[in-house]
Amino acid sequence: MIRRLALAGLAVLTLSACDGGSKPVATPVPSVKDAASPATHYKASSSKVLSAVRKRGYVACGVNPGLPGFAYPDFRGAWRGFDVDFCRAVAAAVLGDADKVRFTPISGPDRFGALQRGEIDLLSRNTSWSFSRDAGLGLDFAATTYFDGQGFLAPKALGLTTAAELSGARICVQSGTASQDNLADYFRARGLTYKPVVVATEAEARKRYENDGCDVFTADISALAGSRSVLNNPGAHVILPDVISKEPLGPVVRQNDPVWADIVRWTVYATILGEELGLTSKTVVQARETSVDSQTRRLLGVDGDYGPLLGLNKDWAFQVIRQVGAYHEIFQRDVGSDSALKLDRGLNALWNAPKPGLLYAPPFR
């Protein structure tokens, strides 16, 4: 026993001597560079959705059957709108062609089921991100494309100035939406009464409202602006100043494919970063050739191999901005100053704009 202890002590002294007698030799720790190397990431080839999209040659995107400004077929039958453009952006990112999308009109109550059943690759349908939807449906909200809130559309002739004056009113609301629950919460908390006029679609709610089937119409403010734009006399209606909820809207994907979720997420961020970096669909070609800004060069695929981390080409973000536009271009043509909705940027302004909003994308590095 004494001999074994002596030998153990000698071993300790020997190890100390090897280190100059100061401190134990440290176990090597992987460098930050090693930890961030592509080998430590999941393989993009593991994305079943990406593989299926490439095999069939188009992105299957679920959209609203008809919401002005966000998703609607024009007189030629071509789909237009804010949500439609983000479907097109994903197609540009993964297939190099923004036109390689097939749109499936989906009702509010069935939108999540269609995604869960694999009938669509992506849901881009003015859909609010909430805890129960995110945690309970096996789905992921990839990013927020539009920060919204619920409001009320009312005839100007009623002279209403606030939603607090709506006690006893007949209120049109679409079934199977967050608006229905928000409406009940708002009136219950204030001890007010109302008569819900529950309808299946936004178009039906608009028709009921215009034909005096209800006194006011409640939905997300962006949707109300869209509905108002197609009424017989848009100027005869006002959106009340009250905002009774938070409604972060954005594309939704299935939860079992993290690579596909990242592709959709970073496609959205590419449009936001494009605006922040001063890029447009008209200037992005020249910027790729002449820009000396490091983040611009990385985003456009000039420097680094960032696209392959998601199984995409190096120029994926360049194609998104060139074919669909930076965020401000999408907003302006679909729901902003160039559209019938004439919505202000508001919360959807960049975080560093003169009038800052909530729009913020992680750095591209």
N, C-alpha and C positions, 0 to 999 in steps of 0.2 A: 504493500500500500504506500509506504513512504517513498519507495523508488518511483512508483507511478506519479505521485504528486510532484516529485522533483523533476521528472521528465516533462510534465505539463508546464511547470514553471519555466523550465529552460526554453520550451517552445514559445511561450509568451515573450520572453526576453529576446529571443531570436527575431520574432516578428517586429518588435519595437525597434531593434537595432537596424533592421532593414529600412525603417521609415525615419532614421535619424534620431530615434528616441523621442519624437515629438508627439505624434498622434497616430491612431490607426489608419491604415490605408483605406481610402474611400472606395466604395463600389462604383464603377463607372456608370454615369447616368446618360441616357440618350439625349442628344442635343435637340434644341427646338426645331432645327432643320430636319432632323431625322423624324421627329414626331409629326411634322407637317408634310412629310414626303407622300407622293401619290400612293405608295405601297400600303400606307396605313389607312387609306380610305376604302369604303366599300366599292365594289366594281360596278361601273355604270352599266356593264353588260347584263347585270342582274335585274334590270328593269324590264319586267314583263310588258308593261304598257308601252314603253319606248319600242321594244321589239315588235309588238303587235302593230303599232302605228306605222313603223317603217315597212313592215310586210304588206300591209293593206294600202299604204300610200296616202293616207289622210288622217287627220285628227277628227275624232267624233266628239262634237261639242254640244252640250245641252244649253238651250237659251230660252228666254221668255218668248211665248208665242207672239207677243206684239206689245212692246212697251216703247213708245216714242223716245228717241234719244239713246236707248240702251240696246234694244234688239227688235228689229222690225224688218220685214221684206219690203223693198222699194217697189216702184211701179213695174220694174223689170223682173221682180222676184228675187233680186240679190239681197242678201242680208246686210244690214247696216246697224251701226250703233256702238256705244262705248263697250259693252260686254262682248259684242261680236268682234271688235278690234283686238281684244286681248286673246280671243281664240285664234285669230289670224296671226297674232304675234307669236304664239306658241308654235303654230305651223311653220312660220318663218324660221324659228329657232331650231326645230328638230328636223324639218324636211327641206329647208332652204327656200320655201315657196309659201307665201302667206295665203294663197288661194286654195291650198290643199286642205280644206276643212269641209266637213259635212255637218250642217246644223240640224239639230233635232229640237223642235219646239216642245217644251215640257211644262205642264201645269204645276202650280205651287205645291199641291199635296203630293205629287209623284216625283218631284225633282230629286229627292235623296234616294228613293227606291231605284230609279233608273241608273244612278251612279253606282249604288251598291250591287246591282245585278250585272254590272259590266256593260250595259247598253251604250254608255258614253265613256269617254276617257276623261272628260273634264266638264264640270258644271260651271258655267259663267252666266249666272241668272239673277242679278240683283238680290243676292242671298246674304243675310246677316250672320256674322260670326258670333256664336254664343257658347257658353260653357256646355250646355246639354247637347248641342249639336256636335261640338268638337269632341267631347269625351264619350258620348253615348251612342254614336251612329257608325263608328268605324271609319270616319272620314277625317280629312285634314283640310283646314283652310290655309291655302298656300301663302296668301298675302292679302293686304287690304288695298283695293284699287280705288275705293271711294268711301270717304268718311261721311256718313249721313245720319239722319235722325228722323223720327216720326213726327208728322205734323198734320194739319187739317186744312182742307180746301173748302172754301165757303163762298156763296154768292155775295158779291160786293153790296148788293141791295139790302142785305140783312144788317149791315152796319156793325158787324162784330169786330172787336178789337183784341179779344183774348179767348182762349179755349175755356176759361173759367165761366164764360157766359153760355156754355153749351148744355147746361143741365136740362134734362128732358128732351134733348134733341134726338132725331133719328140719324144714325151715323152709319154710312156704308163702309164696310170693311171686308177684305178678302179672307176667306177661310184658309186654314192651313198655313198661316203666316205669323210671324212674331207680332205683327200689327194688332192682331186680334187679342193676344194676351196683354200687350202693352196698354191697349185701350181700356181693358177691364181694370188693370192695375191703377191707371191714372185716375179714373172716376171713383174707384173704391177708396183710394187714399184721400180724396177730397170730399167724400160724402156726397157726391153728385150722382144723379141718375141719368140714364140714357137708354135709347132703344136701338140695339144693334141690328143692322140690316146686313146679314151675312150673305155674301155672294161667292161664286166659285172662281171668278177671274177678275183681273184688273179691268178688262174691257166691259164686263157686265157691271162692275161697280161704277165706272164712268157713265155708262148708259143710264143706270138707275138715278144717279146724281143729276144728270142733265135733264131727265124727265120728271124731276121732283119726286123720285121714289125715296129720297132721303134728304135731310137738310144739309149735311156736310159729308165729306168723303175724307177718310183718314188712311194714310199710307206713308212710306218714306217720302221725304220732301222732294227728292229727285223724281220719284215716280209721280207725285202730284204735279210737278212742273211739266212732266211729259204728258200727263193726261190733260192738263189745262191747255197745252199747246194745240190740241186737236179738237177742242170744244168749238161749238158754233161761234161763240163770242168770247174768246179767251180773256179779253179785257174786263169782262163782267164778273170775274172771279178772283179771289185773293187767297193767298196762303197765309194763314194766321202766324204771328211771330213765335208762338209757343213751339218748342222742340221737347217732346216728352220722353225721348229715349236716345240711346246711343246705338247706331246701326252701322258697324264697319262691314262694308260689302266687299266681296272678292271671290275669286275662283276657288272651287272645291274639288278635291281629288280623293281617291280611296287611300286609306291609311296604311295599306300593306305594301306600298311601293315608294320608299323614301327617295329614290333617285328621281322618279317622275315628279314627286312633290317639289323637289329642289329645282327641277327644270322649270316648272310652272312659276315657282317663287322667284327665281332669278330672271326669268323673262319679264315679269312685272318690274323687278328692280332695275333691269336694263333700261326700261323706258324712263324710269324716274331718274336714274343716273345720267341718262342721255340729256334730259332737260337740265339737270344740275351742271353738267359739263358744257352746256351751251350748244349741244348738237341738235340738228334737225334732219329730216329725211332728205333735204336739199343740200345740206352741207357735210353730211357724214362721209361721203366719198372723198372729198378733199381733205377732211380732217384725218382720215386714215392715212393719207399720203404725206401730210405735212405737219401734223400735230407733234409737239415735243413734250406735251403733258403726259406723265407716266401713267396715270389712271385711265386717261383717254386711250392711250396706246394698248393698255391691257384689255380694256373693255371691247375694243374693236378688233382684237385678235392680232395686233401687230407684234406685241411683245408677250412672251410667256405662252404656256399651253394650258389655259384655263378651261376652254371648251371641252377637251378630252376628259377632264375630271367628271363631267356629266355625260360622257359618251357623245358629245356634240362636236361639230367642226370648230376650228379656231375662230371663224368669223360669224358665229351664231348670233351674237348681240349686234354686230354690224348689220346683218340681214334683218333683224327685228326693226331697228331704227330706220334703215333704208326703205323697207317695204311698208311698214306700218306707221312709224314715227316715234318721236319721243313723247313723254307723257303729256306735255302741254299741247302738242299737236292733236293728240287723240281727244283730249278734253275739249279743246276749242271747237273742233269740227262736229263733235257728237252732242255735247251738252252745253258748251260754252257760248261765246259771242257769235260764232258762225252758225249756230244751230237755232232752232225755234224755241229751245228751252231758255237760252240766255242766262244760264246759271253762273254765278260768281265762283271763283276758286275757293274762297272761304277757308275751311279746314283743309281743303285739298290743295292748298298752296304749298310750295316747298318750305322746309323748315327754316331756310335762310333767306326767304323772300322778304321784300320790304314790309309786307304785311304777312308775317310768318303763319304757316299752317302746320299740319301734322305730317306732311309727306316727307318721308325720310327713308333712305336705303342704306344698308351697310356698305362699307367701302369695298371696292373691287381690287383686291390684292391677295 
